[in-house]
């Protein structure tokens, strides 16, 4: 339970409705763990959830737009990982040629 944050506590601290967090779960943007009828958010998801809250409430981006942004950011991360792996392979070949 140490790495779980009560959904009610998160919503109260960020001044948002629980229904918003539930809609994020329905669209599979976050996962909620239920223990004895209380919803909890994993601490590892807090950064992502706070980013989503910022996009939705501060920048007025709808959930579909946020899903698209998340998808594009995941693709960018994947490509960055691939670029790093390719650079490492290239460096390996360059050091072997010298």
C-alpha positions in Angstrom: 0.0 0.0 0.0 3.0 2.3 0.3 3.2 2.9 -3.4 -0.6 3.5 -3.7 -2.3 6.9 -3.5 -5.9 7.1 -2.8 -7.9 8.3 -5.8 -9.9 10.6 -3.5 -6.8 12.1 -2.0 -5.3 12.8 -5.4 -8.5 14.4 -6.6 -8.8 16.5 -3.5 -5.2 17.7 -3.8 -5.6 18.6 -7.5 -9.2 20.0 -7.1 -10.6 17.6 -9.8 -13.6 15.3 -9.8 -13.2 11.5 -9.3 -15.3 11.0 -12.5 -12.4 12.5 -14.5 -9.9 9.9 -13.1 -12.5 7.2 -13.8 -12.8 8.3 -17.4 -9.0 8.0 -17.7 -9.3 4.5 -16.5 -12.1 3.7 -19.0 -9.9 5.0 -21.8 -7.0 2.9 -20.4 -4.7 5.9 -19.9 -4.2 5.0 -16.2 -4.8 2.0 -14.0 -6.8 2.1 -10.8 -6.4 -0.6 -8.2 -9.4 -1.2 -6.0 -9.0 -2.4 -2.5 -12.2 -2.8 -0.4 -14.2 -0.5 -2.7 -11.5 2.3 -2.6 -9.7 3.3 -5.7 -5.9 3.7 -5.6 -3.4 5.0 -8.1 0.1 3.6 -8.3 2.8 6.1 -7.4 4.6 5.2 -10.7 1.6 6.7 -12.6 1.6 10.0 -10.7 3.8 11.9 -13.1 1.7 10.8 -16.1 -1.6 11.5 -14.3 -0.4 15.0 -13.4 0.6 15.7 -17.0 -2.8 14.5 -18.2 -4.5 16.8 -15.6 -2.4 19.7 -16.8 -3.2 19.0 -20.5 -6.9 18.7 -19.8 -7.6 21.4 -17.3 -4.9 24.0 -18.0 -4.5 23.7 -21.7 -8.1 22.6 -22.4 -7.2 19.5 -24.5 -9.9 16.9 -24.7 -9.4 13.2 -23.8 -9.1 12.2 -27.5 -6.3 14.8 -28.0 -4.5 13.6 -24.8 -4.7 10.0 -26.1 -3.1 11.1 -29.4 -0.4 13.1 -27.6 0.4 10.0 -25.4 0.6 7.8 -28.4 3.0 10.2 -30.2 5.1 10.6 -27.0 5.4 6.8 -26.8 6.5 6.6 -30.4 9.1 9.3 -29.8 10.5 7.4 -26.8 10.6 4.3 -28.8 12.5 6.0 -31.6 14.9 7.6 -29.2 15.6 4.2 -27.7 16.2 2.8 -31.2 18.5 5.8 -32.1 20.5 5.2 -28.9 20.9 1.4 -29.7 22.0 2.3 -33.3 24.5 4.8 -32.0 25.9 2.2 -29.7 26.2 -0.3 -32.5 27.9 2.2 -34.7 30.3 3.2 -32.0 31.2 -0.5 -31.5 32.0 -0.8 -35.3 34.0 2.5 -35.3 36.2 1.4 -32.4 36.9 -2.0 -34.0 38.0 -0.4 -37.2 40.7 1.8 -35.5 
